[in-house]
Amino acid sequence: MPRRIRMAVLAANAHGAPDFYLAFVAVTNEQYNIGDHYDLARAHAEDEGYQYPTIAFDQNDAAALALRQVHAFMNGETDET
């Protein structure tokens, strides 16, 4: 049975600016284990006008956890990098 995975794709938007595309993808455990969810998320982003290069990550990847630190840094809440 497929499960829904939260995905983020970092890519250039239709205006060429860096942006995040956020989506759910539905994959089986086997598809998840071989990384199909990354390909699906990138394909959905490209269908919505986001451009190569694209980097996809799910809620369990280190990049997702680092977004909290990025948010704090960009908002001046910390001077640490």
C-alpha positions as a printed Julia matrix, in Angstrom:
81×3 Matrix{Float64}:
  0.0    0.0     0.0
  1.43   3.4    -0.95
  2.27   5.95    1.72
  2.45   9.71    1.38
  5.88  11.26    1.8
  6.44  14.98    2.37
  8.95  16.27   -0.16
 10.74  19.54   -0.87
 12.55  20.3    -4.1
 15.07  23.12   -4.32
 15.11  24.44   -7.88
 14.9   27.52  -10.05
 11.34  28.74  -10.52
  9.9   29.95  -13.84
 11.59  33.34  -13.28
 14.98  31.73  -12.67
 15.01  32.55   -8.95
 15.9   29.9    -6.34
 12.74  28.49   -4.79
 11.26  25.5    -2.99
  8.55  23.3    -4.44
  6.62  21.41   -1.73
  4.59  18.29   -2.43
  3.43  14.91   -1.26
  4.32  11.83   -3.29
  2.77   8.39   -2.88
  5.18   5.45   -2.94
  5.36   1.91   -1.67
  8.0    0.95    0.89
 10.02  -0.7    -1.87
  9.89   2.45   -4.01
 10.91   4.54   -1.01
 13.83   2.24   -0.25
 15.24   2.59   -3.77
 14.7    6.36   -3.85
 11.85   6.64   -6.35
 10.24   9.35   -4.2
 13.07  11.74   -5.14
 12.49  11.19   -8.84
  8.73  11.63   -8.44
  9.13  14.89   -6.52
 11.55  16.3    -9.11
  9.17  15.3   -11.93
  6.23  17.02  -10.2
  8.32  20.17   -9.72
  9.34  20.2   -13.38
  5.67  19.73  -14.38
  4.93  22.91  -12.38
  7.6   24.93  -14.21
 10.57  24.47  -11.89
 13.85  24.08  -13.7
 16.99  21.99  -13.52
 19.11  21.67  -11.48
 16.81  20.25   -8.84
 17.57  18.73   -5.46
 14.83  16.77   -3.72
 14.66  15.72   -0.1
 12.1   14.22    2.24
 11.2   14.93    5.85
 13.76  12.39    7.07
 16.78  13.81    5.23
 19.38  16.01    6.9
 18.41  18.9     4.61
 14.9   18.94    6.07
 16.27  19.12    9.59
 18.69  21.89    8.58
 15.83  24.09    7.34
 15.1   25.12   10.93
 18.66  26.38   11.25
 18.44  28.13    7.9
 15.22  29.84    8.97
 16.77  31.07   12.23
 19.93  32.27   10.47
 18.07  34.1     7.7
 15.83  35.82   10.26
 18.81  37.04   12.31
 17.95  34.81   15.24
 21.51  33.43   15.32
 24.93  34.39   14.04
 26.08  30.78   13.93
 26.63  28.99   10.67
